[in-house]
Amino acid sequence: MSILTGKTAEKFASSFLKKNGFKDIKLNYRSKFGEIDIIACDRDVLCFIEVKFRKNRNYGLPEEFVDIKKQKKIVKTALCYIAEKKIDDMNFRFDVVAVEPGENGKLNARLIKNAFEASLYDN
């Protein structure tokens, strides 16, 4: 297997999401607060998606690395995106795609919908 990177995992996650019906996928949106790996639509819901890759589970599952500090950055960045695009009539949520090597050496992805809530970070 070639050397795996976060960018490789993001491309894999994007492909995984497309296969699972997500549309209008945008990669690597940046604001002054941070970056969102993937923004996509799941039916009528706008999804802000963090991709987490781990080569192994020695230190935990990939999704466990989306800590409170990272969640706050994602929420602030998502709010910038919503304001910039003047989106006011669409539901949104925060998802995580966990990417890790499987037993066969190929990558596996796991989607965690509603991984965290924006309302937790009103302050």
MDAnalysis code that builds the backbone (N, CA, C; Angstrom):
import MDAnalysis as mda
import numpy as np

u = mda.Universe.empty(369, n_residues=123, atom_resindex=np.repeat(np.arange(123), 3), trajectory=True)
u.add_TopologyAttr("name", ["N", "CA", "C"] * 123)
u.add_TopologyAttr("resid", np.arange(1, 124))
u.add_TopologyAttr("resname", ["MET", "SER", "ILE", "LEU", "THR", "GLY", "LYS", "THR", "ALA", "GLU", "LYS", "PHE", "ALA", "SER", "SER", "PHE", "LEU", "LYS", "LYS", "ASN", "GLY", "PHE", "LYS", "ASP", "ILE", "LYS", "LEU", "ASN", "TYR", "ARG", "SER", "LYS", "PHE", "GLY", "GLU", "ILE", "ASP", "ILE", "ILE", "ALA", "CYS", "ASP", "ARG", "ASP", "VAL", "LEU", "CYS", "PHE", "ILE", "GLU", "VAL", "LYS", "PHE", "ARG", "LYS", "ASN", "ARG", "ASN", "TYR", "GLY", "LEU", "PRO", "GLU", "GLU", "PHE", "VAL", "ASP", "ILE", "LYS", "LYS", "GLN", "LYS", "LYS", "ILE", "VAL", "LYS", "THR", "ALA", "LEU", "CYS", "TYR", "ILE", "ALA", "GLU", "LYS", "LYS", "ILE", "ASP", "ASP", "MET", "ASN", "PHE", "ARG", "PHE", "ASP", "VAL", "VAL", "ALA", "VAL", "GLU", "PRO", "GLY", "GLU", "ASN", "GLY", "LYS", "LEU", "ASN", "ALA", "ARG", "LEU", "ILE", "LYS", "ASN", "ALA", "PHE", "GLU", "ALA", "SER", "LEU", "TYR", "ASP", "ASN"])
u.atoms.positions = np.array([
    [0.845, -1.165, 0.000],
    [0.000, 0.000, 0.000],
    [0.897, 1.237, 0.000],
    [0.465, 2.254, -0.750],
    [1.244, 3.489, -0.807],
    [1.110, 4.253, 0.499],
    [1.920, 5.271, 0.636],
    [1.862, 6.104, 1.831],
    [0.519, 6.831, 1.848],
    [-0.195, 6.713, 2.954],
    [-1.500, 7.331, 3.077],
    [-1.384, 8.662, 3.795],
    [-2.141, 9.623, 3.323],
    [-2.133, 10.950, 3.927],
    [-3.560, 11.398, 4.203],
    [-3.681, 12.498, 4.879],
    [-4.993, 13.084, 5.126],
    [-5.704, 13.440, 3.829],
    [-4.958, 13.955, 2.853],
    [-5.561, 14.326, 1.563],
    [-6.082, 13.084, 0.845],
    [-5.348, 11.988, 0.921],
    [-5.805, 10.730, 0.329],
    [-7.105, 10.303, 1.002],
    [-7.158, 10.418, 2.311],
    [-8.354, 10.047, 3.064],
    [-9.531, 10.944, 2.686],
    [-9.285, 12.246, 2.469],
    [-10.354, 13.159, 2.077],
    [-10.913, 12.787, 0.709],
    [-10.050, 12.453, -0.227],
    [-10.516, 12.038, -1.558],
    [-11.314, 10.744, -1.460],
    [-10.842, 9.811, -0.645],
    [-11.544, 8.550, -0.446],
    [-12.908, 8.811, 0.191],
    [-12.949, 9.684, 1.205],
    [-14.197, 10.018, 1.886],
    [-15.182, 10.679, 0.922],
    [-14.691, 11.552, 0.071],
    [-15.539, 12.212, -0.920],
    [-16.174, 11.183, -1.855],
    [-15.393, 10.250, -2.324],
    [-15.891, 9.181, -3.183],
    [-16.917, 8.317, -2.437],
    [-16.624, 7.995, -1.194],
    [-17.528, 7.224, -0.340],
    [-18.871, 7.937, -0.191],
    [-18.822, 9.252, 0.040],
    [-20.058, 10.024, 0.203],
    [-20.871, 10.048, -1.086],
    [-20.201, 10.224, -2.220],
    [-20.903, 10.206, -3.511],
    [-21.616, 8.877, -3.711],
    [-20.942, 7.783, -3.400],
    [-21.551, 6.455, -3.535],
    [-22.750, 6.287, -2.621],
    [-22.797, 7.075, -1.538],
    [-23.891, 6.996, -0.586],
    [-24.923, 8.110, -0.774],
    [-24.925, 8.716, -1.964],
    [-25.982, 9.652, -2.326],
    [-25.766, 11.112, -2.005],
    [-24.615, 11.483, -1.474],
    [-24.345, 12.894, -1.199],
    [-24.081, 13.620, -2.519],
    [-24.518, 14.876, -2.592],
    [-24.395, 15.672, -3.817],
    [-23.669, 16.982, -3.541],
    [-23.288, 17.642, -4.632],
    [-22.684, 18.983, -4.576],
    [-21.529, 19.049, -3.594],
    [-20.626, 18.135, -3.727],
    [-19.517, 18.029, -2.783],
    [-18.448, 19.094, -3.057],
    [-18.103, 19.814, -1.992],
    [-17.030, 20.816, -2.057],
    [-15.964, 20.402, -1.049],
    [-14.714, 20.511, -1.463],
    [-13.604, 20.115, -0.595],
    [-12.858, 21.331, -0.060],
    [-12.434, 21.235, 1.180],
    [-11.498, 22.176, 1.802],
    [-11.943, 23.644, 1.772],
    [-13.088, 23.916, 2.352],
    [-13.538, 25.294, 2.514],
    [-12.778, 25.907, 3.689],
    [-12.245, 27.116, 3.459],
    [-11.479, 27.781, 4.504],
    [-12.105, 29.123, 4.874],
    [-12.010, 29.437, 6.157],
    [-12.382, 30.766, 6.649],
    [-11.288, 31.190, 7.625],
    [-11.463, 32.376, 8.226],
    [-10.461, 32.829, 9.199],
    [-10.456, 31.953, 10.452],
    [-11.518, 31.159, 10.650],
    [-11.606, 30.311, 11.837],
    [-11.012, 28.924, 11.637],
    [-10.928, 28.470, 10.397],
    [-10.406, 27.131, 10.152],
    [-10.849, 26.582, 8.814],
    [-10.878, 25.270, 8.734],
    [-11.193, 24.592, 7.475],
    [-12.226, 23.496, 7.718],
    [-13.085, 23.331, 6.732],
    [-14.013, 22.201, 6.725],
    [-13.590, 21.311, 5.572],
    [-13.359, 20.041, 5.867],
    [-12.846, 19.118, 4.849],
    [-13.808, 18.942, 3.690],
    [-15.081, 18.697, 3.990],
    [-16.072, 18.455, 2.946],
    [-17.390, 19.134, 3.325],
    [-17.993, 19.787, 2.334],
    [-19.346, 20.310, 2.466],
    [-20.160, 19.642, 1.370],
    [-21.284, 19.038, 1.739],
    [-22.092, 18.304, 0.764],
    [-23.549, 18.297, 1.197],
    [-24.424, 17.937, 0.263],
    [-25.850, 17.829, 0.562],
    [-26.248, 16.360, 0.645],
    [-26.941, 16.033, 1.720],
    [-27.541, 14.710, 1.904],
    [-29.043, 14.952, 1.841],
    [-29.606, 14.734, 0.670],
    [-30.995, 15.086, 0.371],
    [-31.164, 16.583, 0.577],
    [-31.975, 16.984, 1.545],
    [-32.221, 18.414, 1.759],
    [-31.462, 18.980, 2.955],
    [-30.407, 18.291, 3.373],
    [-29.610, 18.733, 4.521],
    [-28.200, 19.085, 4.064],
    [-27.745, 20.263, 4.450],
    [-26.374, 20.681, 4.163],
    [-25.477, 20.102, 5.254],
    [-24.456, 19.364, 4.847],
    [-23.588, 18.656, 5.795],
    [-22.181, 19.228, 5.782],
    [-21.689, 19.519, 6.966],
    [-20.316, 19.953, 7.155],
    [-19.585, 18.746, 7.732],
    [-18.600, 18.261, 6.988],
    [-18.027, 16.949, 7.290],
    [-16.533, 17.042, 7.577],
    [-16.162, 16.527, 8.725],
    [-14.752, 16.406, 9.106],
    [-14.306, 14.990, 8.777],
    [-13.184, 14.875, 8.081],
    [-12.610, 13.567, 7.754],
    [-11.457, 13.315, 8.717],
    [-11.493, 12.170, 9.371],
    [-10.407, 11.790, 10.280],
    [-9.836, 10.459, 9.841],
    [-8.536, 10.435, 9.658],
    [-7.826, 9.231, 9.219],
    [-6.846, 8.793, 10.295],
    [-6.796, 7.517, 10.539],
    [-5.792, 6.929, 11.423],
    [-5.272, 5.658, 10.778],
    [-3.969, 5.463, 10.858],
    [-3.345, 4.264, 10.278],
    [-3.649, 3.018, 11.091],
    [-3.939, 3.225, 12.384],
    [-4.286, 2.095, 13.256],
    [-5.084, 2.642, 14.443],
    [-5.538, 1.735, 15.296],
    [-6.354, 2.133, 16.447],
    [-5.559, 2.145, 17.754],
    [-4.250, 2.252, 17.657],
    [-3.412, 2.244, 18.859],
    [-3.796, 3.333, 19.862],
    [-4.257, 4.468, 19.351],
    [-4.604, 5.579, 20.232],
    [-6.095, 5.888, 20.217],
    [-6.898, 5.025, 19.606],
    [-8.345, 5.224, 19.577],
    [-8.887, 5.252, 18.157],
    [-10.181, 5.397, 18.064],
    [-10.868, 5.466, 16.782],
    [-10.649, 6.829, 16.138],
    [-10.655, 6.897, 14.822],
    [-10.433, 8.194, 14.164],
    [-11.383, 9.289, 14.641],
    [-12.665, 8.958, 14.782],
    [-13.650, 9.966, 15.161],
    [-13.429, 10.530, 16.560],
    [-12.702, 9.812, 17.394],
    [-12.415, 10.303, 18.742],
    [-11.443, 11.485, 18.737],
    [-10.838, 11.772, 17.602],
    [-9.891, 12.867, 17.492],
    [-10.531, 14.177, 17.048],
    [-11.855, 14.180, 16.916],
    [-12.577, 15.431, 16.644],
    [-13.001, 15.966, 18.011],
    [-12.055, 16.629, 18.662],
    [-12.280, 17.100, 20.024],
    [-13.109, 18.385, 20.058],
    [-13.407, 18.859, 21.254],
    [-14.244, 20.049, 21.436],
    [-13.649, 21.267, 20.719],
    [-12.351, 21.448, 20.831],
    [-11.693, 22.591, 20.176],
    [-11.905, 22.527, 18.660],
    [-11.738, 21.353, 18.084],
    [-11.934, 21.172, 16.643],
    [-13.394, 21.392, 16.274],
    [-14.305, 20.892, 17.094],
    [-15.732, 21.073, 16.825],
    [-16.097, 22.551, 16.795],
    [-15.570, 23.320, 17.741],
    [-15.850, 24.760, 17.783],
    [-15.363, 25.446, 16.511],
    [-14.177, 25.083, 16.048],
    [-13.637, 25.664, 14.811],
    [-14.519, 25.319, 13.619],
    [-14.972, 24.088, 13.558],
    [-15.827, 23.656, 12.447],
    [-17.151, 24.425, 12.470],
    [-17.744, 24.572, 13.646],
    [-19.007, 25.299, 13.760],
    [-18.829, 26.748, 13.309],
    [-17.789, 27.418, 13.792],
    [-17.548, 28.814, 13.402],
    [-17.313, 28.932, 11.897],
    [-16.565, 28.005, 11.338],
    [-16.294, 28.014, 9.900],
    [-17.575, 27.754, 9.110],
    [-18.409, 26.837, 9.589],
    [-19.685, 26.551, 8.931],
    [-20.582, 27.789, 8.943],
    [-20.607, 28.501, 10.053],
    [-21.420, 29.717, 10.126],
    [-20.929, 30.777, 9.144],
    [-19.620, 30.846, 8.937],
    [-19.064, 31.741, 7.913],
    [-19.564, 31.342, 6.527],
    [-19.529, 30.049, 6.241],
    [-19.977, 29.533, 4.945],
    [-21.455, 29.868, 4.725],
    [-22.264, 29.631, 5.739],
    [-23.706, 29.893, 5.643],
    [-23.958, 31.380, 5.381],
    [-23.235, 32.246, 6.071],
    [-23.388, 33.694, 5.871],
    [-22.889, 34.110, 4.488],
    [-21.737, 33.593, 4.096],
    [-21.143, 33.941, 2.803],
    [-22.057, 33.537, 1.638],
    [-22.666, 32.374, 1.736],
    [-23.530, 31.859, 0.664],
    [-24.984, 32.305, 0.829],
    [-25.249, 33.067, 1.897],
    [-26.591, 33.580, 2.191],
    [-27.622, 32.451, 2.246],
    [-27.281, 31.415, 2.984],
    [-28.165, 30.261, 3.151],
    [-29.028, 30.509, 4.377],
    [-30.333, 30.560, 4.163],
    [-31.212, 30.796, 5.310],
    [-32.413, 29.849, 5.332],
    [-32.486, 28.951, 4.398],
    [-33.668, 28.107, 4.296],
    [-33.320, 26.613, 4.215],
    [-32.220, 26.247, 4.840],
    [-31.770, 24.867, 4.718],
    [-31.323, 24.340, 6.075],
    [-31.696, 23.122, 6.377],
    [-31.198, 22.466, 7.587],
    [-29.746, 22.075, 7.378],
    [-28.997, 22.033, 8.460],
    [-27.610, 21.580, 8.345],
    [-27.243, 20.715, 9.528],
    [-26.157, 19.963, 9.350],
    [-25.667, 19.099, 10.424],
    [-24.159, 18.933, 10.277],
    [-23.570, 18.357, 11.342],
    [-22.133, 18.130, 11.389],
    [-21.874, 16.632, 11.458],
    [-21.166, 16.133, 10.461],
    [-20.854, 14.707, 10.358],
    [-19.349, 14.494, 10.447],
    [-18.968, 13.263, 10.712],
    [-17.562, 12.851, 10.663],
    [-17.482, 11.607, 9.790],
    [-16.485, 11.573, 8.918],
    [-16.173, 10.346, 8.190],
    [-14.846, 9.842, 8.747],
    [-14.902, 8.666, 9.352],
    [-13.709, 8.021, 9.908],
    [-13.136, 7.106, 8.834],
    [-11.858, 7.283, 8.530],
    [-11.194, 6.486, 7.498],
    [-10.022, 5.754, 8.139],
    [-9.942, 4.462, 7.847],
    [-8.831, 3.655, 8.364],
    [-8.617, 2.452, 7.455],
    [-7.413, 1.887, 7.492],
    [-7.160, 0.702, 6.675],
    [-7.948, -0.499, 7.202],
    [-8.445, -1.304, 6.260],
    [-9.137, -2.529, 6.633],
    [-8.168, -3.699, 6.646],
    [-8.694, -4.860, 6.955],
    [-7.859, -6.063, 7.017],
    [-7.229, -6.400, 5.672],
    [-7.925, -6.056, 4.592],
    [-7.441, -6.377, 3.255],
    [-6.477, -5.332, 2.688],
    [-6.140, -4.333, 3.494],
    [-5.226, -3.293, 3.038],
    [-5.906, -2.136, 2.336],
    [-7.174, -2.283, 2.015],
    [-7.935, -1.198, 1.391],
    [-8.510, -0.296, 2.478],
    [-8.805, 0.931, 2.096],
    [-9.378, 1.863, 3.058],
    [-10.846, 1.544, 3.326],
    [-11.262, 1.777, 4.546],
    [-12.661, 1.670, 4.947],
    [-13.104, 3.025, 5.464],
    [-14.362, 3.363, 5.208],
    [-14.921, 4.615, 5.715],
    [-16.176, 4.315, 6.511],
    [-16.369, 5.139, 7.537],
    [-17.539, 5.009, 8.395],
    [-18.105, 6.419, 8.591],
    [-19.381, 6.593, 8.261],
    [-20.030, 7.891, 8.398],
    [-20.744, 7.981, 9.734],
    [-20.443, 9.032, 10.477],
    [-21.128, 9.310, 11.730],
    [-21.950, 10.577, 11.507],
    [-23.259, 10.398, 11.286],
    [-24.140, 11.537, 11.070],
    [-24.424, 12.212, 12.407],
    [-24.602, 13.538, 12.358],
    [-24.886, 14.308, 13.584],
    [-23.857, 14.020, 14.669],
    [-22.600, 14.041, 14.296],
    [-21.523, 13.717, 15.235],
    [-21.469, 14.706, 16.397],
    [-21.868, 15.939, 16.146],
    [-21.950, 16.956, 17.204],
    [-22.922, 18.041, 16.765],
    [-23.344, 18.870, 17.717],
    [-24.363, 19.900, 17.482],
    [-23.757, 21.293, 17.565],
    [-24.211, 22.171, 16.704],
    [-23.751, 23.566, 16.734],
    [-24.245, 24.264, 17.989],
    [-25.400, 23.898, 18.504],
    [-25.988, 24.585, 19.660],
    [-25.144, 24.461, 20.919],
    [-24.216, 23.511, 20.930],
    [-23.335, 23.363, 22.089],
    [-22.365, 24.530, 22.217],
    [-22.214, 25.302, 21.168],
    [-21.162, 26.325, 21.121],
    [-21.714, 27.717, 20.926],
    [-22.803, 28.025, 21.601],
    [-23.388, 29.343, 21.472],
    [-22.520, 30.425, 22.098],
    [-21.662, 30.036, 23.019],
    [-20.812, 31.029, 23.705],
    [-19.453, 31.119, 23.077],
])
